[in-house]
Amino acid sequence: MANPTTSPADNTCAPHPTMELYQLRTFVAVAREGRLTRAAESLFTSQPAVSAQIKALEEEFGLKLFERSSSGMTPTPAGEALWEQAEQLLNASRDLCAKAAALKGAVSGLLRLGFNTGDHNQSSELISALAEKHPRLCFDVTHGNSGALLQAVQGRDLDACFYEGTCEDAGIETVLLTHYNLIVVIPTEWTSELERPDWSRLAEKPWVFNSPLCSYARYVDNITREHNIAPQARFHIDEDRTGLNLVASGQALTLTTTEALAASDMHDCAKLTVWPHFSHKMPFSLCYLESRRDDPAIAAIREVAQSNWTAT
């Protein structure tokens, strides 16, 4: 019986392989996404092109890399075994290009940046400053919560991101830019009821919770442990403005920052009140892989970011 991991031709890999890096990128994209259509979208190419590249790679290796089914593409044992090494080769090629760029001193190419959800003014100002200083640099900007952005940096889907909270992840370098002030915002109509520093009373009220990957969620976890409370997580929302609207309508209380409240169009809303019994300084940093510290594009964003914030 034929080995199920080999292709029908059962060729051995050529003495002088002709595979290209773009084929490895396609292989990794299909392995990650599990479908040709999604892989094609992530690579900005067509589904037939992706299919042809996978077929060519299978013929090159003499191995069947994926099982095809109506539910998608699943790596074979051989595909699983090669996936990690393909990732390593792609990462090594990016590091090599970054090293060459550093030796040349050029700041060009694509810089993929992650900004926190809602920080659109911040991102536009920073990118404008970078674009003016480095005219050959192009940008791909993503907005999301801190945890998701950091994961994208670790997976090399982003080059750098801005991160709220303390990051102690191995392999990540952080550059402290400033501190944000965490606060609890309550409906003004609850002010007299919550006038004392009693966390158990707050726990009885509905809360706006964030995604587990959001920095606010991690601080809520700390608060619940410190004060031994179990807040009512009635709403799960990843965006400050919607949470503040719910507070203004008397539906819930929320954790946010003084800076986010001040930047919103609700900073002077009479229906919102900052609970006076809680305030916490939260670090705000630029994060990137330690191995890319000397990458010219990373150095460029680090320099511009540091000039825009003063660490406190």
LUMMAR-321505 format. One record per residue: x, z, y of N, C-alpha, C in turn; residue in one letter; residue number from 0. Coordinates in steps of 0.2 Angstrom, whole numbers, plus 5000, padded with zeros to 4 digits. Atoms other than C-alpha are relative to their C-alpha. Layout:
residues N
((X, Z, Y), (X, Z, Y), (X, Z, Y), 'a', NUM)
...
This chain:
residues 312
((5004, 5000, 4994), (5000, 5000, 5000), (5004, 5000, 5006), 'm', 0)
((4996, 5000, 4994), (5006, 4996, 5017), (5000, 5006, 5004), 'a', 1)
((5000, 4995, 4996), (5012, 5009, 5029), (4995, 4999, 5006), 'n', 2)
((5005, 5001, 4995), (4997, 5012, 5041), (5003, 5000, 5007), 'p', 3)
((4997, 4999, 4993), (5009, 5015, 5056), (5004, 4993, 5002), 't', 4)
((4996, 5006, 4999), (5018, 4998, 5054), (4995, 4994, 5002), 't', 5)
((5004, 5006, 4999), (5011, 4981, 5061), (5000, 4996, 4994), 's', 6)
((5000, 5004, 5006), (5006, 4968, 5049), (5007, 4996, 4999), 'p', 7)
((4994, 5004, 5000), (5022, 4958, 5053), (5006, 5005, 4997), 'a', 8)
((4995, 4995, 5002), (5032, 4975, 5049), (5007, 4998, 5002), 'd', 9)
((4993, 5002, 4998), (5047, 4968, 5059), (5004, 5007, 5002), 'n', 10)
((4995, 4995, 4998), (5062, 4979, 5063), (5001, 4999, 5007), 't', 11)
((4998, 5001, 4993), (5067, 4982, 5081), (5006, 4995, 5001), 'c', 12)
((4994, 5005, 4999), (5078, 4968, 5088), (5006, 5003, 5001), 'a', 13)
((4993, 4997, 4998), (5097, 4971, 5089), (5001, 5001, 5007), 'p', 14)
((5000, 5000, 4993), (5095, 4968, 5107), (4993, 5000, 5003), 'h', 15)
((5007, 4999, 4998), (5078, 4975, 5113), (4999, 4996, 5006), 'p', 16)
((5002, 5004, 4994), (5069, 4964, 5126), (4995, 5004, 5003), 't', 17)
((5005, 4996, 4996), (5057, 4978, 5131), (5001, 5001, 5007), 'm', 18)
((4999, 4999, 4993), (5054, 4981, 5149), (4997, 5006, 5002), 'e', 19)
((5002, 4993, 4998), (5051, 4997, 5159), (4992, 4999, 5001), 'l', 20)
((5007, 5000, 4999), (5034, 4990, 5164), (4995, 5000, 4994), 'y', 21)
((5003, 4999, 5006), (5029, 4989, 5146), (4999, 5007, 4998), 'q', 22)
((5000, 4993, 5002), (5034, 5007, 5143), (4995, 5004, 5005), 'l', 23)
((5005, 4998, 4995), (5023, 5011, 5159), (4993, 4999, 4997), 'r', 24)
((5006, 5002, 5003), (5009, 5002, 5151), (4998, 5005, 4994), 't', 25)
((5001, 4996, 5006), (5011, 5011, 5134), (4998, 5007, 5002), 'f', 26)
((5002, 4994, 4998), (5011, 5028, 5143), (4994, 5001, 5003), 'v', 27)
((5007, 5000, 4997), (4996, 5024, 5153), (4995, 5000, 4995), 'a', 28)
((5005, 5001, 5005), (4986, 5019, 5138), (5000, 5006, 4996), 'v', 29)
((4999, 4993, 5003), (4992, 5035, 5129), (4996, 5005, 5003), 'a', 30)
((5003, 4994, 4996), (4986, 5046, 5143), (4993, 4999, 5001), 'r', 31)
((5007, 5001, 4999), (4970, 5037, 5147), (4995, 4999, 4994), 'e', 32)
((5004, 5001, 5006), (4964, 5033, 5130), (4996, 4994, 5000), 'g', 33)
((5004, 5006, 4999), (4956, 5017, 5136), (5004, 4994, 5004), 'r', 34)
((4997, 5005, 4997), (4962, 5000, 5141), (4998, 4999, 5007), 'l', 35)
((5002, 5001, 4993), (4951, 4999, 5156), (5002, 5005, 5005), 't', 36)
((4997, 4995, 4996), (4956, 5015, 5163), (5008, 5000, 5001), 'r', 37)
((4993, 5001, 4999), (4974, 5012, 5160), (5002, 4994, 5005), 'a', 38)
((5000, 5005, 4995), (4972, 4995, 5169), (4999, 5002, 5007), 'a', 39)
((5001, 4998, 4993), (4965, 5003, 5184), (5005, 5004, 5002), 'e', 40)
((4994, 4996, 4997), (4979, 5016, 5185), (5006, 4996, 5001), 's', 41)
((4995, 5004, 4999), (4991, 5002, 5184), (4999, 4994, 5005), 'l', 42)
((5002, 5005, 4995), (4982, 4991, 5196), (5001, 4993, 4997), 'f', 43)
((4999, 5007, 5003), (4982, 4976, 5184), (4994, 4999, 4995), 't', 44)
((5006, 5002, 5004), (4970, 4968, 5172), (5000, 5003, 4993), 's', 45)
((5000, 4997, 5007), (4964, 4974, 5155), (5003, 4995, 4995), 'q', 46)
((4996, 5004, 5004), (4970, 4958, 5146), (5008, 5000, 5001), 'p', 47)
((4993, 4999, 4999), (4987, 4961, 5154), (5003, 5006, 4996), 'a', 48)
((4998, 4994, 5003), (4988, 4978, 5147), (5000, 4999, 4992), 'v', 49)
((5001, 5001, 5007), (4982, 4973, 5130), (5006, 4996, 4997), 's', 50)
((4995, 5004, 5002), (4995, 4959, 5129), (5007, 5004, 5000), 'a', 51)
((4994, 4996, 5000), (5009, 4971, 5134), (5001, 5005, 4995), 'q', 52)
((5000, 4995, 5006), (5004, 4984, 5121), (5002, 4996, 4993), 'i', 53)
((4999, 5004, 5006), (5004, 4970, 5108), (5007, 4998, 5000), 'k', 54)
((4993, 5002, 4999), (5021, 4964, 5114), (5005, 5005, 4998), 'a', 55)
((4996, 4994, 5002), (5028, 4981, 5112), (5000, 5002, 4993), 'l', 56)
((5001, 4998, 5007), (5021, 4984, 5095), (5004, 4995, 4996), 'e', 57)
((4996, 5005, 5003), (5029, 4967, 5090), (5008, 5002, 5001), 'e', 58)
((4993, 4998, 4998), (5046, 4973, 5098), (5002, 5005, 4995), 'e', 59)
((4998, 4994, 5005), (5046, 4989, 5088), (4998, 4999, 4993), 'f', 60)
((5002, 5001, 5006), (5038, 4983, 5073), (4996, 5006, 4997), 'g', 61)
((5004, 4994, 5002), (5026, 4998, 5073), (4993, 4999, 5004), 'l', 62)
((5007, 5000, 4997), (5007, 5000, 5076), (5000, 5006, 5004), 'k', 63)
((5000, 4995, 4995), (5006, 5011, 5092), (4994, 5004, 5001), 'l', 64)
((5007, 4998, 4999), (4987, 5013, 5093), (4995, 4998, 4995), 'f', 65)
((5006, 5002, 5004), (4972, 5014, 5083), (4994, 4998, 5005), 'e', 66)
((5005, 5002, 4996), (4958, 5004, 5091), (4993, 5002, 4997), 'r', 67)
((5007, 4999, 5002), (4940, 5009, 5090), (4995, 5000, 5006), 's', 68)
((5005, 5001, 4994), (4924, 5008, 5100), (5001, 5006, 5005), 's', 69)
((4999, 4995, 4995), (4928, 5025, 5108), (5007, 5000, 5004), 's', 70)
((4994, 5000, 4996), (4945, 5020, 5114), (5006, 4998, 4996), 'g', 71)
((4994, 5001, 5003), (4963, 5019, 5110), (5004, 5007, 4998), 'm', 72)
((4996, 4993, 5002), (4972, 5034, 5100), (5006, 4998, 4997), 't', 73)
((4994, 5002, 5003), (4990, 5034, 5097), (5001, 5002, 4993), 'p', 74)
((4998, 4998, 5007), (4996, 5033, 5079), (5005, 5005, 5000), 't', 75)
((4995, 4996, 5001), (5008, 5045, 5072), (5007, 4997, 5003), 'p', 76)
((4994, 5003, 4997), (5022, 5033, 5077), (4999, 5000, 5008), 'a', 77)
((5001, 5000, 4992), (5014, 5031, 5095), (5001, 5007, 5003), 'g', 78)
((4999, 4993, 4997), (5014, 5050, 5097), (5007, 5002, 5000), 'e', 79)
((4993, 4998, 5000), (5032, 5051, 5092), (5004, 4997, 5005), 'a', 80)
((4997, 5004, 4995), (5037, 5038, 5104), (4998, 5002, 5007), 'l', 81)
((5003, 4998, 4993), (5026, 5044, 5119), (5005, 5004, 5004), 'w', 82)
((4996, 4996, 4996), (5037, 5058, 5124), (5006, 4997, 5003), 'e', 83)
((4993, 5003, 4998), (5053, 5048, 5124), (4999, 4995, 5005), 'q', 84)
((5001, 5005, 4995), (5045, 5034, 5134), (4999, 5004, 5006), 'a', 85)
((5000, 4996, 4994), (5040, 5047, 5147), (5007, 5002, 5003), 'e', 86)
((4993, 4998, 4998), (5058, 5053, 5147), (5004, 4994, 5003), 'q', 87)
((4997, 5006, 4998), (5064, 5035, 5149), (4998, 4998, 5007), 'l', 88)
((5002, 5002, 4993), (5053, 5032, 5164), (5002, 5005, 5005), 'l', 89)
((4998, 4995, 4995), (5057, 5048, 5172), (5007, 4999, 5002), 'n', 90)
((4992, 5002, 4999), (5076, 5044, 5170), (5001, 4994, 5004), 'a', 91)
((5000, 5006, 4995), (5073, 5027, 5178), (4999, 5002, 5007), 's', 92)
((5001, 4998, 4993), (5065, 5035, 5193), (5005, 5004, 5003), 'r', 93)
((4995, 4996, 4998), (5078, 5048, 5194), (5007, 4996, 5002), 'd', 94)
((4994, 5005, 4999), (5092, 5034, 5193), (4999, 4996, 5007), 'l', 95)
((5001, 5004, 4994), (5083, 5024, 5207), (5001, 5005, 5006), 'c', 96)
((4999, 4995, 4994), (5082, 5040, 5218), (5007, 5002, 5001), 'a', 97)
((4993, 4998, 4999), (5100, 5044, 5215), (5004, 4994, 5004), 'k', 98)
((4997, 5006, 4997), (5105, 5026, 5220), (4998, 5000, 5008), 'a', 99)
((5002, 4999, 4993), (5094, 5028, 5236), (5003, 5005, 5004), 'a', 100)
((4997, 4995, 4997), (5102, 5044, 5240), (5007, 4998, 5002), 'a', 101)
((4994, 5003, 4998), (5119, 5036, 5239), (5001, 4995, 5005), 'l', 102)
((5000, 5005, 4995), (5114, 5022, 5250), (4997, 5003, 5006), 'k', 103)
((5002, 4997, 4994), (5106, 5034, 5262), (4993, 4997, 5003), 'g', 104)
((5006, 5004, 4998), (5090, 5023, 5263), (4994, 5004, 4999), 'a', 105)
((5006, 4997, 5001), (5073, 5030, 5265), (4994, 4995, 5000), 'v', 106)
((5005, 5006, 5000), (5061, 5017, 5259), (4996, 5001, 4993), 's', 107)
((5004, 4999, 5006), (5049, 5014, 5245), (4993, 5003, 5001), 'g', 108)
((5006, 4997, 4999), (5033, 5023, 5241), (5000, 5008, 4999), 'l', 109)
((5000, 4993, 5001), (5031, 5042, 5244), (4992, 5002, 4999), 'l', 110)
((5006, 4997, 5002), (5016, 5050, 5235), (4999, 5007, 5002), 'r', 111)
((5001, 4993, 4997), (5010, 5065, 5244), (4993, 5003, 4998), 'l', 112)
((5006, 4997, 5001), (4997, 5078, 5240), (4998, 5005, 5005), 'g', 113)
((5002, 4995, 4994), (4987, 5088, 5254), (4994, 5003, 4997), 'f', 114)
((5005, 4996, 5002), (4975, 5101, 5252), (4993, 4997, 5003), 'n', 115)
((5007, 5002, 4998), (4956, 5097, 5253), (4998, 5002, 5007), 't', 116)
((5002, 4998, 4993), (4950, 5097, 5271), (5006, 4999, 5005), 'g', 117)
((4994, 5001, 4996), (4968, 5095, 5278), (5001, 4993, 5003), 'd', 118)
((5000, 5007, 4998), (4964, 5078, 5285), (5004, 4999, 5006), 'h', 119)
((4996, 5000, 4994), (4971, 5081, 5302), (5007, 5001, 4999), 'n', 120)
((4993, 4998, 5002), (4987, 5089, 5295), (5003, 4994, 4997), 'q', 121)
((4997, 5006, 5003), (4990, 5074, 5284), (5001, 4994, 5004), 's', 122)
((4999, 5006, 4995), (4987, 5061, 5297), (5006, 5001, 5005), 's', 123)
((4994, 4998, 4995), (4999, 5070, 5309), (5007, 4999, 4997), 'e', 124)
((4994, 5000, 5004), (5012, 5072, 5296), (5002, 4993, 4998), 'l', 125)
((4999, 5007, 5002), (5011, 5054, 5290), (5002, 4996, 5005), 'i', 126)
((4999, 5004, 4994), (5011, 5047, 5307), (5007, 5001, 5002), 's', 127)
((4993, 4998, 4998), (5027, 5057, 5311), (5005, 4996, 4995), 'a', 128)
((4996, 5003, 5005), (5035, 5051, 5295), (5001, 4992, 5000), 'l', 129)
((5000, 5007, 4999), (5030, 5033, 5297), (5004, 4997, 5006), 'a', 130)
((4996, 5002, 4994), (5037, 5032, 5315), (5008, 5001, 4999), 'e', 131)
((4993, 4998, 5001), (5054, 5040, 5309), (5003, 4995, 4995), 'k', 132)
((4998, 5004, 5006), (5055, 5029, 5293), (4996, 4994, 4999), 'h', 133)
((5005, 5006, 5000), (5047, 5012, 5296), (5000, 4996, 4993), 'p', 134)
((5000, 5004, 5006), (5052, 5006, 5278), (4996, 5004, 4994), 'r', 135)
((5003, 4995, 5004), (5043, 5021, 5270), (4992, 4998, 4999), 'l', 136)
((5008, 5001, 5001), (5025, 5018, 5262), (4997, 5006, 4997), 'c', 137)
((5003, 4994, 5001), (5013, 5031, 5258), (4994, 4999, 4995), 'f', 138)
((5006, 5000, 5005), (5000, 5035, 5244), (4998, 5008, 5001), 'd', 139)
((5002, 4993, 4999), (4990, 5051, 5249), (4994, 5002, 4996), 'v', 140)
((5006, 4997, 5004), (4979, 5062, 5238), (4998, 5007, 5003), 't', 141)
((5003, 4993, 4998), (4968, 5077, 5243), (4997, 5003, 4994), 'h', 142)
((5003, 4996, 5006), (4964, 5091, 5231), (5002, 5007, 5001), 'g', 143)
((4998, 4993, 5000), (4966, 5109, 5227), (5007, 5001, 4998), 'n', 144)
((4993, 4999, 5001), (4983, 5117, 5226), (5003, 4999, 4993), 's', 145)
((4998, 5000, 5007), (4984, 5119, 5207), (5000, 4993, 4998), 'g', 146)
((5000, 5007, 5002), (4979, 5101, 5204), (5005, 4996, 5002), 'a', 147)
((4995, 5003, 4997), (4991, 5095, 5216), (5007, 5001, 4997), 'l', 148)
((4994, 4998, 5003), (5005, 5105, 5209), (5001, 4997, 4993), 'l', 149)
((5000, 5003, 5007), (5001, 5099, 5191), (5002, 4992, 5001), 'q', 150)
((4999, 5007, 4999), (5002, 5081, 5198), (5008, 4999, 5001), 'a', 151)
((4993, 5000, 4998), (5020, 5085, 5205), (5004, 5001, 4993), 'v', 152)
((4997, 4999, 5006), (5025, 5092, 5188), (5000, 4994, 4995), 'q', 153)
((5001, 5006, 5004), (5018, 5076, 5179), (5003, 4994, 5003), 'g', 154)
((4997, 5006, 4996), (5027, 5065, 5192), (4995, 4995, 5002), 'r', 155)
((5005, 5004, 4997), (5011, 5058, 5198), (5000, 5000, 5007), 'd', 156)
((4999, 4999, 4993), (5015, 5065, 5215), (5007, 5001, 5001), 'l', 157)
((4993, 4998, 4999), (5032, 5066, 5223), (5001, 5007, 5003), 'd', 158)
((5000, 4994, 4997), (5028, 5081, 5233), (4992, 5002, 5002), 'a', 159)
((5006, 4998, 4998), (5013, 5092, 5238), (5000, 5006, 5005), 'c', 160)
((5000, 4994, 4996), (5008, 5106, 5250), (4995, 5005, 4996), 'f', 161)
((5003, 4995, 5005), (5003, 5122, 5241), (4999, 5006, 5003), 'y', 162)
((5002, 4994, 4997), (4994, 5137, 5246), (5000, 5006, 4995), 'e', 163)
((4999, 4995, 5005), (4999, 5153, 5237), (5007, 5000, 4998), 'g', 164)
((4994, 4999, 5002), (5014, 5159, 5228), (5002, 4995, 4994), 't', 165)
((4999, 5005, 5006), (5022, 5146, 5216), (5007, 5002, 4997), 'c', 166)
((4994, 4998, 5004), (5035, 5152, 5203), (5001, 4996, 4994), 'e', 167)
((4999, 5004, 5006), (5034, 5138, 5191), (5007, 4997, 4999), 'd', 168)
((4994, 5002, 5001), (5050, 5133, 5183), (5001, 4992, 5002), 'a', 169)
((4999, 5007, 4999), (5058, 5117, 5189), (4997, 4997, 5007), 'g', 170)
((5003, 5002, 4993), (5048, 5117, 5206), (5004, 5004, 5005), 'i', 171)
((4997, 4997, 4994), (5057, 5120, 5223), (4995, 5000, 5005), 'e', 172)
((5005, 4999, 4994), (5046, 5127, 5237), (5004, 5001, 5006), 't', 173)
((4997, 4999, 4993), (5050, 5127, 5255), (4994, 5003, 5004), 'v', 174)
((5005, 4996, 4997), (5040, 5140, 5264), (4999, 4997, 5007), 'l', 175)
((5001, 5003, 4993), (5032, 5133, 5280), (4997, 5005, 5005), 'l', 176)
((5004, 4995, 4996), (5020, 5146, 5286), (4996, 5005, 4996), 't', 177)
((5004, 4996, 5003), (5008, 5159, 5281), (4993, 4999, 5003), 'h', 178)
((5007, 5001, 4998), (4989, 5157, 5281), (4997, 5007, 4999), 'y', 179)
((5004, 4994, 5000), (4977, 5172, 5284), (4994, 5000, 4996), 'n', 180)
((5006, 5000, 5004), (4965, 5175, 5270), (4995, 5005, 5003), 'l', 181)
((5005, 4996, 4998), (4948, 5182, 5275), (4994, 4999, 4996), 'i', 182)
((5007, 5001, 5003), (4930, 5185, 5269), (4996, 4999, 5005), 'v', 183)
((5005, 5002, 4995), (4916, 5177, 5278), (4993, 5001, 4997), 'v', 184)
((5006, 4998, 5002), (4899, 5184, 5277), (4994, 4997, 5005), 'i', 185)
((5005, 5002, 4996), (4882, 5179, 5284), (4999, 5006, 5005), 'p', 186)
((5000, 4995, 4995), (4880, 5188, 5301), (4994, 5005, 4998), 't', 187)
((5006, 4996, 5001), (4863, 5195, 5295), (5002, 5006, 4995), 'e', 188)
((4998, 4995, 5004), (4872, 5205, 5282), (5005, 5005, 5003), 'w', 189)
((4995, 4996, 4997), (4884, 5214, 5294), (4999, 5007, 5000), 't', 190)
((5002, 4992, 5000), (4875, 5231, 5295), (5000, 5002, 4993), 's', 191)
((5000, 4998, 5007), (4873, 5231, 5276), (5007, 5001, 4997), 'e', 192)
((4994, 5000, 5003), (4891, 5228, 5273), (5005, 5003, 5005), 'l', 193)
((4995, 4997, 4995), (4899, 5238, 5288), (5005, 5004, 4997), 'e', 194)
((4995, 4996, 5002), (4908, 5249, 5277), (5005, 4996, 4995), 'r', 195)
((4995, 5004, 5004), (4924, 5244, 5267), (4999, 5002, 4992), 'p', 196)
((5003, 4998, 5007), (4914, 5245, 5250), (5000, 4993, 4996), 'd', 197)
((5000, 5006, 5004), (4919, 5231, 5238), (4994, 4999, 4995), 'w', 198)
((5006, 5000, 5005), (4905, 5236, 5226), (4994, 4997, 5003), 's', 199)
((5006, 5003, 4997), (4892, 5231, 5239), (5001, 4992, 5001), 'r', 200)
((4999, 5007, 5000), (4901, 5214, 5241), (4999, 4997, 4994), 'l', 201)
((5000, 5002, 5006), (4901, 5212, 5223), (4992, 4999, 4998), 'a', 202)
((5007, 5001, 5001), (4882, 5213, 5223), (4997, 4994, 5003), 'e', 203)
((5003, 5006, 4997), (4880, 5198, 5234), (5003, 4994, 4997), 'k', 204)
((4998, 5006, 5003), (4881, 5180, 5229), (5007, 4998, 5003), 'p', 205)
((4993, 5003, 4997), (4899, 5172, 5231), (5000, 4993, 4999), 'w', 206)
((4998, 5007, 5001), (4905, 5155, 5233), (5007, 5000, 4997), 'v', 207)
((4993, 5000, 5004), (4919, 5153, 5220), (5003, 4993, 5000), 'f', 208)
((4996, 5006, 5000), (4932, 5139, 5219), (5002, 4998, 4993), 'n', 209)
((4998, 5002, 5006), (4939, 5129, 5205), (5006, 5005, 4998), 's', 210)
((4995, 4996, 5002), (4951, 5139, 5194), (5007, 4998, 5002), 'p', 211)
((4994, 5003, 4998), (4965, 5128, 5200), (5001, 5001, 5008), 'l', 212)
((4999, 4999, 4993), (4962, 5132, 5218), (5003, 5007, 5002), 'c', 213)
((4996, 4994, 4998), (4973, 5145, 5227), (4995, 5006, 5002), 's', 214)
((5005, 4995, 4999), (4957, 5155, 5233), (4998, 5003, 4994), 'y', 215)
((5003, 4997, 5007), (4951, 5157, 5215), (5005, 5005, 4997), 'a', 216)
((4995, 4995, 5002), (4968, 5166, 5211), (5000, 5006, 5004), 'r', 217)
((5000, 4994, 4996), (4966, 5178, 5225), (4994, 5004, 4999), 'y', 218)
((5006, 4996, 5002), (4948, 5182, 5220), (5001, 5003, 4994), 'v', 219)
((4998, 4996, 5006), (4955, 5186, 5203), (5004, 5006, 5001), 'd', 220)
((4996, 4994, 4998), (4967, 5198, 5211), (4996, 5005, 5003), 'n', 221)
((5005, 4995, 4997), (4953, 5206, 5221), (4996, 5003, 4995), 'i', 222)
((5004, 4997, 5005), (4942, 5208, 5207), (5004, 5005, 4995), 't', 223)
((4996, 4995, 5004), (4956, 5217, 5197), (5001, 5006, 5004), 'r', 224)
((4998, 4994, 4996), (4962, 5228, 5211), (4994, 5004, 5002), 'e', 225)
((5006, 4996, 4998), (4944, 5234, 5216), (4995, 5001, 4994), 'h', 226)
((5004, 4999, 5006), (4937, 5233, 5198), (4993, 4998, 5001), 'n', 227)
((5007, 5002, 4999), (4922, 5223, 5203), (4999, 4993, 4996), 'i', 228)
((5002, 5006, 5003), (4913, 5208, 5195), (4995, 4996, 5005), 'a', 229)
((5005, 5003, 4995), (4906, 5197, 5209), (4996, 4995, 4997), 'p', 230)
((5005, 5005, 5002), (4891, 5185, 5207), (5003, 4994, 5002), 'q', 231)
((4998, 5007, 4998), (4898, 5168, 5206), (4995, 4995, 4999), 'a', 232)
((5006, 5004, 5001), (4882, 5159, 5210), (5002, 4992, 5002), 'r', 233)
((4998, 5006, 4998), (4891, 5144, 5218), (5007, 4998, 4999), 'f', 234)
((4993, 5002, 5001), (4907, 5134, 5213), (5001, 4994, 5004), 'h', 235)
((4999, 5006, 4995), (4913, 5123, 5227), (5007, 5000, 5002), 'i', 236)
((4992, 5001, 4998), (4930, 5115, 5231), (5001, 4998, 5007), 'd', 237)
((4999, 5003, 4993), (4927, 5112, 5249), (4998, 5005, 5005), 'e', 238)
((5001, 4994, 4996), (4928, 5125, 5263), (4993, 4999, 5004), 'd', 239)
((5006, 5001, 4995), (4914, 5117, 5275), (4994, 5001, 4996), 'r', 240)
((5006, 4999, 5004), (4901, 5117, 5261), (4999, 5007, 4999), 't', 241)
((5000, 4993, 5001), (4905, 5135, 5257), (4997, 5004, 5006), 'g', 242)
((5001, 4997, 4994), (4904, 5140, 5275), (4992, 4998, 5002), 'l', 243)
((5007, 5001, 4999), (4887, 5131, 5277), (4995, 5004, 4996), 'n', 244)
((5004, 4996, 5004), (4880, 5141, 5263), (5000, 5007, 5003), 'l', 245)
((5000, 4994, 4997), (4886, 5157, 5271), (4996, 5000, 5007), 'v', 246)
((5004, 5000, 4994), (4878, 5152, 5288), (4993, 5000, 4998), 'a', 247)
((5007, 5000, 5001), (4862, 5149, 5279), (4998, 5007, 4996), 's', 248)
((5001, 4993, 5003), (4863, 5167, 5272), (4999, 5000, 4992), 'g', 249)
((5000, 5001, 5007), (4865, 5161, 5254), (5006, 5004, 4996), 'q', 250)
((4994, 4998, 5003), (4882, 5168, 5250), (5005, 5003, 5005), 'a', 251)
((4994, 4999, 4996), (4899, 5175, 5256), (5005, 4996, 4997), 'l', 252)
((4995, 5004, 5002), (4915, 5166, 5254), (5007, 5002, 5002), 't', 253)
((4993, 4998, 4998), (4934, 5168, 5254), (5003, 4993, 5003), 'l', 254)
((4997, 5006, 4997), (4943, 5156, 5266), (5006, 5003, 5004), 't', 255)
((4995, 4997, 4996), (4957, 5157, 5279), (4998, 4999, 5007), 't', 256)
((5001, 5000, 4992), (4957, 5160, 5298), (5001, 4993, 5002), 't', 257)
((4998, 5007, 4998), (4965, 5143, 5300), (4995, 4995, 4998), 'e', 258)
((5005, 5004, 5002), (4952, 5134, 5290), (4993, 5001, 5004), 'a', 259)
((5006, 4999, 4996), (4938, 5142, 5299), (5001, 4998, 5007), 'l', 260)
((4998, 5002, 4993), (4946, 5139, 5316), (5000, 4992, 5000), 'a', 261)
((5000, 5008, 5000), (4948, 5120, 5311), (4993, 4997, 4999), 'a', 262)
((5007, 5003, 5002), (4930, 5118, 5305), (4996, 5000, 5007), 's', 263)
((5005, 5000, 4995), (4915, 5114, 5316), (4996, 5006, 5001), 'd', 264)
((5004, 4994, 5000), (4908, 5131, 5312), (5004, 5006, 5003), 'm', 265)
((4996, 4994, 4998), (4921, 5142, 5320), (4997, 5004, 5005), 'h', 266)
((5003, 4996, 4995), (4910, 5148, 5334), (4992, 5001, 4998), 'd', 267)
((5007, 5000, 5002), (4894, 5148, 5323), (4998, 5008, 5000), 'c', 268)
((5002, 4993, 4999), (4884, 5164, 5327), (4998, 5003, 4993), 'a', 269)
((5002, 4998, 5007), (4878, 5165, 5309), (5005, 5002, 4995), 'k', 270)
((4994, 4998, 5004), (4895, 5168, 5302), (5004, 5006, 5003), 'l', 271)
((4996, 4995, 4998), (4905, 5184, 5303), (5005, 5002, 4995), 't', 272)
((4994, 4998, 5004), (4922, 5189, 5297), (5000, 5007, 4998), 'v', 273)
((5001, 4994, 5003), (4921, 5204, 5286), (5007, 5004, 5002), 'w', 274)
((4994, 4997, 4997), (4933, 5216, 5295), (5005, 5004, 4996), 'p', 275)
((4996, 4995, 5004), (4940, 5226, 5280), (5004, 4996, 4995), 'h', 276)
((4996, 5004, 5004), (4950, 5212, 5272), (5004, 4995, 5004), 'f', 277)
((4995, 5006, 4998), (4965, 5201, 5277), (5006, 5000, 4996), 's', 278)
((4994, 5001, 5004), (4979, 5194, 5267), (5004, 4994, 5002), 'h', 279)
((4996, 5006, 4999), (4994, 5183, 5271), (5002, 4996, 4994), 'k', 280)
((4999, 5005, 5005), (4995, 5168, 5260), (5006, 4995, 5001), 'm', 281)
((4995, 5005, 4998), (5011, 5158, 5259), (4997, 4993, 4999), 'p', 282)
((5001, 5007, 5000), (5010, 5139, 5263), (5006, 4996, 4999), 'f', 283)
((4993, 5003, 5001), (5024, 5128, 5256), (4999, 4993, 4998), 's', 284)
((4999, 5007, 5003), (5030, 5111, 5252), (5003, 5001, 4993), 'l', 285)
((4998, 4999, 5007), (5033, 5109, 5233), (5002, 4993, 4998), 'c', 286)
((4998, 5006, 5003), (5043, 5096, 5224), (5004, 5002, 4994), 'y', 287)
((4995, 4998, 5006), (5054, 5095, 5208), (5007, 5001, 5002), 'l', 288)
((4993, 4998, 4999), (5071, 5103, 5209), (5004, 4994, 4999), 'e', 289)
((4996, 5005, 5002), (5078, 5088, 5201), (5000, 4994, 5006), 's', 290)
((5000, 5006, 4995), (5073, 5077, 5216), (5001, 5003, 5007), 'r', 291)
((4999, 4997, 4993), (5079, 5089, 5230), (5004, 4995, 5005), 'r', 292)
((4996, 5005, 4996), (5092, 5075, 5236), (4997, 4993, 5001), 'd', 293)
((5003, 5006, 4999), (5080, 5061, 5235), (4999, 4999, 5008), 'd', 294)
((5001, 5001, 4992), (5080, 5053, 5253), (4992, 5001, 5002), 'p', 295)
((5007, 5000, 4998), (5061, 5052, 5253), (4998, 5008, 5000), 'a', 296)
((5002, 4992, 5000), (5059, 5071, 5248), (5004, 5003, 5006), 'i', 297)
((4997, 4997, 4994), (5072, 5075, 5261), (4997, 4999, 5007), 'a', 298)
((5004, 5003, 4994), (5062, 5065, 5274), (4994, 5005, 5001), 'a', 299)
((5006, 4997, 4999), (5046, 5074, 5271), (5002, 5008, 5001), 'i', 300)
((4998, 4993, 4999), (5055, 5091, 5270), (5002, 5001, 5007), 'r', 301)
((4998, 5000, 4993), (5063, 5088, 5287), (4994, 5000, 5005), 'e', 302)
((5006, 5000, 4996), (5047, 5083, 5295), (4995, 5006, 5000), 'v', 303)
((5004, 4994, 5001), (5037, 5097, 5287), (5002, 5006, 5004), 'a', 304)
((4997, 4994, 4997), (5049, 5110, 5293), (5000, 5000, 5008), 'q', 305)
((5001, 5001, 4992), (5048, 5103, 5311), (4993, 5001, 5002), 's', 306)
((5007, 4999, 4998), (5029, 5104, 5311), (4998, 5007, 4999), 'n', 307)
((5002, 4993, 5001), (5028, 5122, 5305), (5006, 5005, 5001), 'w', 308)
((4995, 4995, 5000), (5038, 5138, 5308), (4998, 5005, 4995), 't', 309)
((5002, 4995, 5005), (5039, 5149, 5293), (5000, 5007, 5003), 'a', 310)
((5001, 4993, 4997), (5033, 5167, 5297), (5000, 5005, 4995), 't', 311)
